[in-house]
């Protein structure tokens, strides 16, 4: 019953925020039960870390932090995946929680119950803690750590340096931390090894602030002749960082220290190295200025091109709108022209039909006119002859009639008919009426002449 009650109280710790003492007692009881049984510990580890991170009570967070140390000793394999969360307690806003975290982690690391690699930079940052007690505890931890074996700080220093340089630490805080850690390294071999390790780290770094941090750490090392030679030989690794004035200042400090204690043979090499550094620094500065000017010029050209492109786009939009208006006008004109052409074509078709009708009628009427005219000419000739004969008979004299060629008269009449082209329908109709009246008169005259011939 008591066991189940404790579990329920721990699971509902949020509802116990109004009663901090009850919450603290419940969590303390939960931690004691977790130490007893591994399965129970594994099942409630997530709940415990949730309480440590989100509990509003400072006492509850402190008690849970201490309990985590006991659990790490009792079940190290179960707590190992939560190592990062244990280091996170070093950033707790409460000084008491941070102090307990430093004590717990120091105990676990110095007794080889927890791996030191990976998050040791969080412990190093406590050297500059606002609380002086916590800072002293952190310094004591690194002092004791440097006494273990072959000084693990030598191997941890590059990793601590890389992570602290990327954190939001003040420049003075960083310098104080690294100065304290480098001061714990006493062996010349380790110093020479650190020179090579720090120089090689320049290759994978592009941030100017990290270049400055690395150069500062190099300036804090105690250089031997071998260490100075390694620095000169590793020139290619850090030459790209010499354009920064702060980096160059740290290298000048290294050279000034080396000149004081170097042997005569090494002094000449150091002077040549100094000239090389100064020359390369000036060249890099000139290249930097040139690159900066080129970038500014490129930006100006880019802005000008952008303005020209925008102006061009604006003009193209205006031209497109004008072209669309013209196309609309042309399409309307084309539609109007097409309708006009259609009407003209239809009217021409009607006129063509009228002309074909007129031509057919005109041809027939022309033929009739020609025939009628030819007949009229013949009748005129005949009437003339008959009149002449009548006159002769009246006078009593006999006159021979002139020979008449009917074919010639017909050809003449046809020629006259071909000359007569009716201009319009009214002319053709009037000509046909006239021809018919003349033809009737000629027929009458011809009939009278034949009757007179028969009588004679």
DRENDO-1510 file (C-alpha; in Angstrom, 1 decimal, always signed):
<recs>
REC; n; res; u; v; w
REC; 1; UNK; +0.0; +0.0; +0.0 .
REC; 2; UNK; +2.7; +2.5; +1.0 .
REC; 3; UNK; +4.7; +1.6; -2.1 .
REC; 4; UNK; +1.8; +2.2; -4.5 .
REC; 5; UNK; +1.0; +5.4; -2.6 .
REC; 6; UNK; +4.5; +6.7; -3.2 .
REC; 7; UNK; +4.3; +6.0; -6.9 .
REC; 8; UNK; +1.0; +7.8; -7.2 .
REC; 9; UNK; +2.4; +10.8; -5.4 .
REC; 10; UNK; +5.5; +10.9; -7.6 .
REC; 11; UNK; +3.4; +10.6; -10.8 .
REC; 12; UNK; +1.2; +13.5; -9.8 .
REC; 13; UNK; +3.9; +15.8; -8.6 .
REC; 14; UNK; +2.4; +18.6; -10.7 .
REC; 15; UNK; -0.7; +18.7; -8.6 .
REC; 16; UNK; +1.5; +18.9; -5.5 .
REC; 17; UNK; +3.2; +22.2; -6.5 .
REC; 18; UNK; +1.1; +24.0; -3.9 .
REC; 19; UNK; +2.6; +21.9; -1.2 .
REC; 20; UNK; +6.5; +21.9; -1.8 .
REC; 21; UNK; +7.2; +19.9; +1.4 .
REC; 22; UNK; +4.9; +17.1; +0.3 .
REC; 23; UNK; +6.5; +17.1; -3.1 .
REC; 24; UNK; +10.0; +17.0; -1.7 .
REC; 25; UNK; +9.2; +14.1; +0.6 .
REC; 26; UNK; +7.5; +12.1; -2.2 .
REC; 27; UNK; +10.4; +12.6; -4.6 .
REC; 28; UNK; +12.9; +11.6; -1.9 .
REC; 29; UNK; +10.9; +8.4; -1.2 .
REC; 30; UNK; +10.8; +7.7; -5.0 .
REC; 31; UNK; +14.6; +8.0; -5.3 .
REC; 32; UNK; +15.1; +5.6; -2.4 .
REC; 33; UNK; +12.9; +3.0; -4.0 .
REC; 34; UNK; +14.7; +3.4; -7.3 .
REC; 35; UNK; +18.0; +2.7; -5.6 .
REC; 36; UNK; +16.6; -0.6; -4.3 .
REC; 37; UNK; +15.4; -2.1; -7.6 .
REC; 38; UNK; +16.9; -1.8; -11.1 .
REC; 39; UNK; +13.6; -2.4; -13.0 .
REC; 40; UNK; +11.9; +0.2; -10.9 .
REC; 41; UNK; +14.8; +2.6; -11.4 .
REC; 42; UNK; +14.7; +2.1; -15.2 .
REC; 43; UNK; +10.9; +2.7; -15.3 .
REC; 44; UNK; +11.0; +6.0; -13.4 .
REC; 45; UNK; +14.3; +7.6; -14.6 .
REC; 46; UNK; +12.5; +9.8; -17.1 .
REC; 47; UNK; +10.1; +11.0; -14.4 .
REC; 48; UNK; +13.0; +11.8; -12.1 .
REC; 49; UNK; +14.8; +13.9; -14.8 .
REC; 50; UNK; +11.6; +15.7; -15.6 .
REC; 51; UNK; +11.2; +16.7; -12.0 .
REC; 52; UNK; +14.8; +17.8; -11.8 .
REC; 53; UNK; +14.4; +20.1; -14.9 .
REC; 54; UNK; +10.9; +21.5; -14.3 .
REC; 55; UNK; +10.3; +21.5; -10.5 .
REC; 56; UNK; +9.7; +25.0; -9.2 .
REC; 57; UNK; +11.1; +24.1; -5.7 .
REC; 58; UNK; +14.9; +24.6; -5.3 .
REC; 59; UNK; +14.9; +21.9; -2.6 .
REC; 60; UNK; +13.3; +19.3; -4.8 .
REC; 61; UNK; +15.8; +19.9; -7.6 .
REC; 62; UNK; +18.8; +19.7; -5.2 .
REC; 63; UNK; +17.5; +16.5; -3.6 .
REC; 64; UNK; +17.0; +14.9; -7.0 .
REC; 65; UNK; +20.5; +15.9; -8.1 .
REC; 66; UNK; +22.0; +14.2; -5.1 .
REC; 67; UNK; +19.9; +11.2; -5.7 .
REC; 68; UNK; +21.1; +11.0; -9.3 .
REC; 69; UNK; +24.7; +10.6; -8.0 .
REC; 70; UNK; +23.7; +7.7; -5.8 .
REC; 71; UNK; +21.8; +6.1; -8.8 .
REC; 72; UNK; +24.9; +6.5; -11.0 .
REC; 73; UNK; +27.0; +4.6; -8.5 .
REC; 74; UNK; +24.3; +1.9; -8.0 .
REC; 75; UNK; +23.3; +1.4; -11.7 .
REC; 76; UNK; +25.9; +3.1; -13.9 .
REC; 77; UNK; +24.7; +1.5; -17.1 .
REC; 78; UNK; +21.2; +2.7; -16.6 .
REC; 79; UNK; +22.2; +6.3; -15.8 .
REC; 80; UNK; +24.9; +6.6; -18.6 .
REC; 81; UNK; +22.5; +7.5; -21.4 .
REC; 82; UNK; +21.3; +10.4; -19.2 .
REC; 83; UNK; +24.8; +11.8; -18.7 .
REC; 84; UNK; +24.1; +15.0; -20.7 .
REC; 85; UNK; +21.1; +15.7; -18.5 .
REC; 86; UNK; +23.2; +15.4; -15.4 .
REC; 87; UNK; +25.8; +17.9; -16.8 .
REC; 88; UNK; +22.8; +20.3; -17.6 .
REC; 89; UNK; +22.3; +20.8; -13.8 .
REC; 90; UNK; +25.5; +22.9; -13.9 .
REC; 91; UNK; +23.4; +25.6; -15.6 .
REC; 92; UNK; +20.7; +25.6; -13.1 .
REC; 93; UNK; +19.7; +29.1; -11.9 .
REC; 94; UNK; +19.9; +28.1; -8.3 .
REC; 95; UNK; +23.5; +28.2; -6.8 .
REC; 96; UNK; +22.7; +25.3; -4.4 .
REC; 97; UNK; +21.7; +23.1; -7.3 .
REC; 98; UNK; +24.9; +24.0; -9.3 .
REC; 99; UNK; +27.0; +23.4; -6.2 .
REC; 100; UNK; +25.5; +20.0; -5.6 .
REC; 101; UNK; +25.9; +19.2; -9.3 .
REC; 102; UNK; +29.7; +20.1; -9.2 .
REC; 103; UNK; +30.1; +17.9; -6.1 .
REC; 104; UNK; +28.3; +15.0; -7.5 .
REC; 105; UNK; +30.1; +15.1; -10.9 .
REC; 106; UNK; +33.5; +15.6; -9.3 .
REC; 107; UNK; +32.9; +12.6; -7.1 .
REC; 108; UNK; +31.8; +10.4; -10.1 .
REC; 109; UNK; +34.6; +11.5; -12.4 .
REC; 110; UNK; +37.5; +11.4; -9.9 .
REC; 111; UNK; +36.4; +7.9; -8.8 .
REC; 112; UNK; +36.1; +6.7; -12.5 .
REC; 113; UNK; +32.4; +6.1; -12.2 .
REC; 114; UNK; +31.6; +8.4; -15.2 .
REC; 115; UNK; +33.4; +9.1; -18.4 .
REC; 116; UNK; +35.0; +12.5; -18.4 .
REC; 117; UNK; +35.0; +13.1; -22.2 .
REC; 118; UNK; +32.2; +14.8; -24.1 .
REC; 119; UNK; +30.8; +17.4; -21.6 .
REC; 120; UNK; +33.8; +18.3; -19.5 .
REC; 121; UNK; +33.7; +21.9; -20.9 .
REC; 122; UNK; +30.5; +22.5; -18.8 .
REC; 123; UNK; +32.6; +21.8; -15.7 .
REC; 124; UNK; +35.4; +24.0; -17.0 .
REC; 125; UNK; +32.9; +26.9; -17.4 .
REC; 126; UNK; +32.2; +26.7; -13.7 .
REC; 127; UNK; +35.7; +28.1; -13.0 .
REC; 128; UNK; +34.3; +31.5; -13.8 .
REC; 129; UNK; +31.0; +31.0; -11.9 .
REC; 130; UNK; +29.4; +34.0; -10.3 .
REC; 131; UNK; +29.3; +32.1; -7.0 .
REC; 132; UNK; +32.9; +32.0; -5.6 .
REC; 133; UNK; +32.3; +28.7; -3.8 .
REC; 134; UNK; +31.3; +27.0; -7.0 .
REC; 135; UNK; +34.3; +28.4; -8.9 .
REC; 136; UNK; +36.7; +27.2; -6.1 .
REC; 137; UNK; +35.1; +23.7; -6.2 .
REC; 138; UNK; +35.6; +23.6; -10.0 .
REC; 139; UNK; +39.2; +24.6; -9.7 .
REC; 140; UNK; +39.8; +22.0; -7.1 .
REC; 141; UNK; +38.3; +19.3; -9.4 .
REC; 142; UNK; +40.7; +20.2; -12.3 .
REC; 143; UNK; +43.6; +20.3; -9.9 .
REC; 144; UNK; +42.9; +16.8; -8.6 .
REC; 145; UNK; +42.2; +15.6; -12.2 .
REC; 146; UNK; +45.6; +16.8; -13.3 .
REC; 147; UNK; +47.2; +14.6; -10.7 .
REC; 148; UNK; +45.6; +11.5; -12.1 .
REC; 149; UNK; +47.8; +9.3; -14.2 .
REC; 150; UNK; +49.4; +11.2; -17.1 .
REC; 151; UNK; +47.3; +14.3; -16.6 .
REC; 152; UNK; +44.0; +13.8; -18.6 .
REC; 153; UNK; +43.8; +17.6; -19.0 .
REC; 154; UNK; +46.5; +17.4; -21.7 .
REC; 155; UNK; +44.1; +15.2; -23.8 .
REC; 156; UNK; +41.0; +17.1; -22.9 .
REC; 157; UNK; +42.3; +20.7; -23.5 .
REC; 158; UNK; +41.8; +20.8; -27.3 .
REC; 159; UNK; +38.2; +19.6; -26.9 .
REC; 160; UNK; +37.5; +22.1; -24.0 .
REC; 161; UNK; +39.0; +24.9; -26.1 .
REC; 162; UNK; +36.9; +24.1; -29.2 .
REC; 163; UNK; +33.6; +24.0; -27.2 .
REC; 164; UNK; +34.3; +27.0; -25.0 .
REC; 165; UNK; +35.3; +29.2; -28.0 .
REC; 166; UNK; +31.8; +28.6; -29.6 .
REC; 167; UNK; +29.9; +29.4; -26.3 .
REC; 168; UNK; +28.7; +32.8; -25.3 .
REC; 169; UNK; +31.6; +33.4; -22.9 .
REC; 170; UNK; +33.2; +36.7; -22.3 .
REC; 171; UNK; +36.7; +37.2; -23.6 .
REC; 172; UNK; +38.1; +37.7; -20.1 .
REC; 173; UNK; +36.3; +34.6; -18.8 .
REC; 174; UNK; +37.6; +32.5; -21.6 .
REC; 175; UNK; +41.2; +33.7; -21.1 .
REC; 176; UNK; +41.0; +33.0; -17.3 .
REC; 177; UNK; +39.7; +29.5; -17.8 .
REC; 178; UNK; +42.3; +28.5; -20.4 .
REC; 179; UNK; +45.1; +30.1; -18.5 .
REC; 180; UNK; +44.2; +28.0; -15.4 .
REC; 181; UNK; +43.9; +24.8; -17.4 .
REC; 182; UNK; +47.2; +25.3; -19.4 .
REC; 183; UNK; +49.0; +26.2; -16.1 .
REC; 184; UNK; +48.2; +22.6; -14.9 .
REC; 185; UNK; +50.4; +21.2; -17.7 .
REC; 186; UNK; +54.0; +21.0; -16.5 .
REC; 187; UNK; +55.8; +18.5; -18.8 .
REC; 188; UNK; +57.8; +19.8; -21.8 .
REC; 189; UNK; +56.7; +16.9; -24.0 .
REC; 190; UNK; +53.0; +17.7; -23.4 .
REC; 191; UNK; +53.7; +21.4; -24.2 .
REC; 192; UNK; +55.4; +20.4; -27.5 .
REC; 193; UNK; +52.4; +18.1; -28.2 .
REC; 194; UNK; +50.0; +20.9; -27.5 .
REC; 195; UNK; +51.8; +23.2; -30.0 .
REC; 196; UNK; +51.2; +20.7; -32.7 .
REC; 197; UNK; +47.6; +19.9; -31.7 .
REC; 198; UNK; +46.6; +23.6; -31.5 .
REC; 199; UNK; +48.3; +24.5; -34.8 .
REC; 200; UNK; +46.4; +21.7; -36.6 .
REC; 201; UNK; +43.1; +22.9; -35.2 .
REC; 202; UNK; +43.5; +26.1; -37.4 .
REC; 203; UNK; +42.8; +24.0; -40.5 .
REC; 204; UNK; +39.2; +23.1; -39.6 .
REC; 205; UNK; +38.3; +26.6; -38.3 .
REC; 206; UNK; +36.9; +29.5; -40.3 .
REC; 207; UNK; +35.6; +31.8; -37.5 .
REC; 208; UNK; +37.9; +34.7; -36.6 .
REC; 209; UNK; +37.0; +34.6; -32.9 .
REC; 210; UNK; +38.1; +30.9; -32.8 .
REC; 211; UNK; +41.4; +31.9; -34.5 .
REC; 212; UNK; +42.0; +34.4; -31.8 .
REC; 213; UNK; +41.2; +31.8; -29.1 .
REC; 214; UNK; +43.7; +29.3; -30.5 .
REC; 215; UNK; +46.4; +32.0; -30.9 .
REC; 216; UNK; +45.9; +33.1; -27.3 .
REC; 217; UNK; +46.3; +29.4; -26.1 .
REC; 218; UNK; +49.5; +29.1; -28.1 .
REC; 219; UNK; +50.8; +32.3; -26.5 .
REC; 220; UNK; +50.2; +30.8; -23.0 .
REC; 221; UNK; +52.4; +27.8; -23.6 .
REC; 222; UNK; +56.0; +27.6; -22.3 .
REC; 223; UNK; +57.9; +27.1; -25.6 .
REC; 224; UNK; +61.1; +25.0; -25.8 .
REC; 225; UNK; +63.4; +24.9; -28.7 .
REC; 226; UNK; +61.6; +21.8; -30.1 .
REC; 227; UNK; +58.2; +23.5; -29.5 .
REC; 228; UNK; +59.4; +26.6; -31.4 .
REC; 229; UNK; +60.6; +24.5; -34.3 .
REC; 230; UNK; +57.3; +22.8; -34.5 .
REC; 231; UNK; +55.5; +26.2; -34.6 .
REC; 232; UNK; +57.7; +27.3; -37.5 .
REC; 233; UNK; +57.2; +24.0; -39.3 .
REC; 234; UNK; +53.4; +24.3; -38.9 .
REC; 235; UNK; +53.3; +27.7; -40.7 .
REC; 236; UNK; +51.0; +26.4; -43.5 .
REC; 237; UNK; +48.3; +25.4; -41.0 .
REC; 238; UNK; +47.7; +28.8; -39.6 .
REC; 239; UNK; +48.9; +31.2; -42.4 .
REC; 240; UNK; +45.3; +32.0; -43.4 .
REC; 241; UNK; +44.6; +33.4; -39.9 .
REC; 242; UNK; +47.5; +35.9; -39.9 .
REC; 243; UNK; +45.3; +38.5; -41.6 .
REC; 244; UNK; +43.7; +39.2; -38.2 .
REC; 245; UNK; +45.6; +41.8; -36.1 .
REC; 246; UNK; +44.6; +40.1; -32.8 .
REC; 247; UNK; +46.1; +36.8; -34.0 .
REC; 248; UNK; +49.2; +38.5; -35.2 .
REC; 249; UNK; +49.6; +40.2; -31.8 .
REC; 250; UNK; +49.6; +36.8; -30.0 .
REC; 251; UNK; +52.2; +35.4; -32.4 .
REC; 252; UNK; +54.4; +38.5; -31.7 .
REC; 253; UNK; +54.1; +37.7; -28.0 .
REC; 254; UNK; +55.3; +34.1; -28.7 .
REC; 255; UNK; +58.3; +35.5; -30.7 .
REC; 256; UNK; +59.2; +38.0; -28.0 .
REC; 257; UNK; +59.2; +35.2; -25.3 .
REC; 258; UNK; +61.2; +32.9; -27.4 .
REC; 259; UNK; +63.9; +35.5; -28.1 .
REC; 260; UNK; +64.6; +35.8; -24.4 .
REC; 261; UNK; +65.4; +32.2; -23.8 .
REC; 262; UNK; +66.4; +30.8; -27.2 .
REC; 263; UNK; +69.9; +29.7; -28.0 .
REC; 264; UNK; +72.0; +31.7; -30.6 .
REC; 265; UNK; +71.4; +29.1; -33.3 .
REC; 266; UNK; +67.6; +29.3; -32.8 .
REC; 267; UNK; +67.5; +33.1; -32.6 .
REC; 268; UNK; +68.4; +33.5; -36.3 .
REC; 269; UNK; +65.5; +31.1; -37.2 .
REC; 270; UNK; +63.2; +33.1; -34.9 .
REC; 271; UNK; +64.1; +36.4; -36.6 .
REC; 272; UNK; +63.6; +34.9; -40.1 .
REC; 273; UNK; +60.2; +33.5; -38.8 .
REC; 274; UNK; +59.3; +37.0; -37.6 .
REC; 275; UNK; +60.1; +38.6; -40.9 .
REC; 276; UNK; +58.1; +36.0; -42.7 .
REC; 277; UNK; +55.1; +36.5; -40.4 .
REC; 278; UNK; +55.2; +40.3; -40.9 .
REC; 279; UNK; +55.5; +40.0; -44.7 .
REC; 280; UNK; +52.7; +37.5; -44.9 .
REC; 281; UNK; +50.5; +39.6; -42.6 .
REC; 282; UNK; +51.0; +42.7; -44.8 .
REC; 283; UNK; +50.2; +40.7; -48.0 .
REC; 284; UNK; +47.1; +39.2; -46.4 .
REC; 285; UNK; +45.9; +42.7; -45.3 .
REC; 286; UNK; +46.4; +44.0; -48.8 .
REC; 287; UNK; +44.5; +41.0; -50.2 .
REC; 288; UNK; +41.8; +41.6; -47.7 .
REC; 289; UNK; +41.5; +45.2; -48.7 .
REC; 290; UNK; +41.5; +44.3; -52.4 .
REC; 291; UNK; +38.8; +41.7; -51.8 .
REC; 292; UNK; +36.8; +44.1; -49.7 .
REC; 293; UNK; +37.0; +46.8; -52.5 .
REC; 294; UNK; +36.1; +44.2; -55.1 .
REC; 295; UNK; +33.1; +43.1; -53.1 .
REC; 296; UNK; +31.9; +46.6; -52.7 .
REC; 297; UNK; +32.4; +47.2; -56.4 .
REC; 298; UNK; +30.5; +44.0; -57.1 .
REC; 299; UNK; +27.7; +45.1; -54.9 .
REC; 300; UNK; +27.5; +48.4; -56.7 .
REC; 301; UNK; +27.4; +46.7; -60.0 .
REC; 302; UNK; +24.8; +44.2; -58.7 .
REC; 303; UNK; +22.6; +47.1; -57.5 .
REC; 304; UNK; +23.0; +48.9; -60.8 .
REC; 305; UNK; +22.2; +45.8; -62.8 .
REC; 306; UNK; +19.2; +45.2; -60.6 .
REC; 307; UNK; +18.0; +48.8; -61.2 .
REC; 308; UNK; +18.5; +48.3; -65.0 .
REC; 309; UNK; +16.7; +45.0; -65.0 .
REC; 310; UNK; +13.9; +46.5; -63.1 .
REC; 311; UNK; +13.7; +49.4; -65.5 .
REC; 312; UNK; +13.8; +47.0; -68.5 .
REC; 313; UNK; +11.1; +44.9; -67.0 .
REC; 314; UNK; +9.0; +48.0; -66.5 .
REC; 315; UNK; +9.5; +49.1; -70.1 .
REC; 316; UNK; +8.7; +45.6; -71.3 .
REC; 317; UNK; +5.5; +45.6; -69.3 .
REC; 318; UNK; +4.6; +49.0; -70.8 .
REC; 319; UNK; +5.4; +47.8; -74.4 .
REC; 320; UNK; +3.4; +44.6; -73.8 .
REC; 321; UNK; +0.4; +46.7; -72.7 .
REC; 322; UNK; +0.8; +49.0; -75.8 .
REC; 323; UNK; +1.2; +45.9; -78.1 .
REC; 324; UNK; -1.9; +44.3; -76.6 .
REC; 325; UNK; -3.9; +47.5; -77.2 .
REC; 326; UNK; -2.6; +47.6; -80.8 .
REC; 327; UNK; -3.4; +43.9; -81.3 .
REC; 328; UNK; -6.9; +44.5; -80.0 .
REC; 329; UNK; -7.3; +47.5; -82.4 .
REC; 330; UNK; -5.9; +45.6; -85.3 .
REC; 331; UNK; -8.2; +42.6; -84.6 .
REC; 332; UNK; -11.2; +45.0; -84.5 .
REC; 333; UNK; -10.0; +46.6; -87.8 .
REC; 334; UNK; -9.5; +43.2; -89.3 .
REC; 335; UNK; -13.0; +42.1; -88.3 .
REC; 336; UNK; -14.4; +45.3; -89.8 .
REC; 337; UNK; -12.4; +44.8; -93.0 .
REC; 338; UNK; -13.5; +41.2; -93.2 .
REC; 339; UNK; -17.2; +42.2; -92.8 .
REC; 340; UNK; -16.7; +44.9; -95.5 .
REC; 341; UNK; -15.0; +42.4; -97.8 .
REC; 342; UNK; -17.8; +40.0; -97.2 .
REC; 343; UNK; -20.4; +42.6; -98.2 .
REC; 344; UNK; -18.4; +43.7; -101.2 .
REC; 345; UNK; -18.0; +40.0; -102.3 .
REC; 346; UNK; -21.7; +39.5; -101.9 .
REC; 347; UNK; -22.5; +42.6; -103.9 .
REC; 348; UNK; -20.0; +41.6; -106.6 .
REC; 349; UNK; -21.7; +38.2; -106.8 .
REC; 350; UNK; -25.0; +39.9; -107.3 .
REC; 351; UNK; -23.5; +42.1; -110.0 .
REC; 352; UNK; -21.9; +39.1; -111.7 .
REC; 353; UNK; -25.3; +37.3; -111.8 .
REC; 354; UNK; -26.8; +40.5; -113.3 .
REC; 355; UNK; -24.1; +40.8; -115.9 .
REC; 356; UNK; -24.4; +37.1; -116.9 .
REC; 357; UNK; -28.2; +37.6; -117.2 .
REC; 358; UNK; -27.6; +40.8; -119.2 .
REC; 359; UNK; -25.0; +39.2; -121.4 .
REC; 360; UNK; -27.2; +36.3; -122.2 .
REC; 361; UNK; -30.1; +38.7; -123.0 .
REC; 362; UNK; -27.8; +41.1; -124.8 .
REC; 363; UNK; -26.4; +38.3; -127.0 .
REC; 364; UNK; -29.9; +37.2; -128.0 .
REC; 365; UNK; -31.0; +40.8; -128.5 .
REC; 366; UNK; -27.8; +41.6; -130.4 .
REC; 367; UNK; -28.5; +38.7; -132.8 .
REC; 368; UNK; -32.1; +39.8; -133.2 .
REC; 369; UNK; -31.0; +43.4; -133.8 .
REC; 370; UNK; -28.4; +42.2; -136.4 .
REC; 371; UNK; -31.0; +40.1; -138.1 .
REC; 372; UNK; -33.6; +42.9; -137.9 .
REC; 373; UNK; -31.1; +45.5; -139.2 .
REC; 374; UNK; -30.1; +43.2; -142.0 .
REC; 375; UNK; -33.7; +42.7; -142.9 .
REC; 376; UNK; -34.3; +46.4; -142.6 .
REC; 377; UNK; -31.4; +47.2; -145.0 .
REC; 378; UNK; -32.8; +44.7; -147.5 .
REC; 379; UNK; -36.3; +46.2; -147.2 .
REC; 380; UNK; -34.8; +49.7; -147.6 .
REC; 381; UNK; -33.0; +48.5; -150.7 .
REC; 382; UNK; -36.1; +46.9; -152.0 .
REC; 383; UNK; -38.2; +50.0; -151.2 .
REC; 384; UNK; -35.7; +52.2; -153.0 .
REC; 385; UNK; -35.7; +50.0; -156.1 .
REC; 386; UNK; -39.4; +49.8; -156.1 .
REC; 387; UNK; -39.7; +53.5; -155.8 .
REC; 388; UNK; -37.3; +54.0; -158.7 .
REC; 389; UNK; -39.2; +51.4; -160.8 .
REC; 390; UNK; -42.4; +53.2; -160.0 .
REC; 391; UNK; -41.0; +56.5; -161.0 .
REC; 392; UNK; -39.6; +55.1; -164.3 .
REC; 393; UNK; -42.9; +53.5; -165.0 .
REC; 394; UNK; -44.6; +56.8; -164.4 .
REC; 395; UNK; -42.3; +58.6; -166.7 .
REC; 396; UNK; -42.7; +55.8; -169.2 .
REC; 397; UNK; -39.0; +55.0; -169.6 .
REC; 398; UNK; -37.5; +51.7; -168.9 .
REC; 399; UNK; -34.5; +51.6; -166.6 .
REC; 400; UNK; -32.7; +48.6; -165.7 .
REC; 401; UNK; -32.3; +48.0; -161.9 .
REC; 402; UNK; -28.7; +47.8; -160.6 .
REC; 403; UNK; -27.4; +44.5; -159.6 .
REC; 404; UNK; -27.8; +43.8; -155.9 .
REC; 405; UNK; -25.4; +41.5; -153.9 .
REC; 406; UNK; -27.3; +40.2; -151.0 .
REC; 407; UNK; -24.2; +38.6; -149.3 .
REC; 408; UNK; -22.4; +42.0; -149.2 .
REC; 409; UNK; -25.4; +43.6; -147.8 .
REC; 410; UNK; -25.7; +40.9; -145.1 .
REC; 411; UNK; -22.0; +41.3; -144.2 .
REC; 412; UNK; -22.4; +45.1; -143.9 .
REC; 413; UNK; -25.4; +44.6; -141.7 .
REC; 414; UNK; -23.5; +42.2; -139.5 .
REC; 415; UNK; -20.6; +44.7; -139.2 .
REC; 416; UNK; -23.1; +47.4; -138.2 .
REC; 417; UNK; -24.6; +45.1; -135.7 .
REC; 418; UNK; -21.2; +44.3; -134.2 .
REC; 419; UNK; -20.5; +48.0; -133.8 .
REC; 420; UNK; -23.7; +48.4; -131.9 .
REC; 421; UNK; -23.0; +47.3; -128.2 .
REC; 422; UNK; -25.8; +48.1; -125.8 .
REC; 423; UNK; -24.4; +50.0; -122.8 .
REC; 424; UNK; -27.1; +49.0; -120.4 .
REC; 425; UNK; -30.4; +47.2; -120.2 .
REC; 426; UNK; -32.4; +50.3; -121.2 .
REC; 427; UNK; -30.4; +50.9; -124.4 .
REC; 428; UNK; -30.9; +47.3; -125.4 .
REC; 429; UNK; -34.6; +47.4; -124.8 .
REC; 430; UNK; -35.0; +50.7; -126.7 .
REC; 431; UNK; -32.9; +49.4; -129.6 .
REC; 432; UNK; -35.0; +46.2; -129.8 .
REC; 433; UNK; -38.3; +48.2; -129.8 .
REC; 434; UNK; -37.0; +50.4; -132.5 .
REC; 435; UNK; -35.7; +47.5; -134.5 .
REC; 436; UNK; -39.0; +45.7; -134.3 .
REC; 437; UNK; -41.0; +48.8; -135.4 .
REC; 438; UNK; -38.6; +49.3; -138.4 .
REC; 439; UNK; -38.9; +45.6; -139.2 .
REC; 440; UNK; -42.7; +45.8; -139.3 .
REC; 441; UNK; -42.5; +48.8; -141.6 .
REC; 442; UNK; -40.0; +47.1; -143.9 .
REC; 443; UNK; -42.2; +44.0; -144.1 .
REC; 444; UNK; -45.1; +46.1; -145.1 .
REC; 445; UNK; -43.1; +47.9; -147.8 .
REC; 446; UNK; -41.7; +44.6; -149.1 .
REC; 447; UNK; -45.2; +43.2; -149.3 .
REC; 448; UNK; -46.4; +46.2; -151.3 .
REC; 449; UNK; -43.5; +45.9; -153.7 .
REC; 450; UNK; -44.1; +42.3; -154.4 .
REC; 451; UNK; -47.8; +43.0; -155.0 .
REC; 452; UNK; -46.8; +45.7; -157.5 .
REC; 453; UNK; -44.4; +43.3; -159.2 .
REC; 454; UNK; -47.1; +40.7; -159.5 .
REC; 455; UNK; -49.5; +43.2; -161.0 .
REC; 456; UNK; -46.9; +44.3; -163.5 .
</recs>
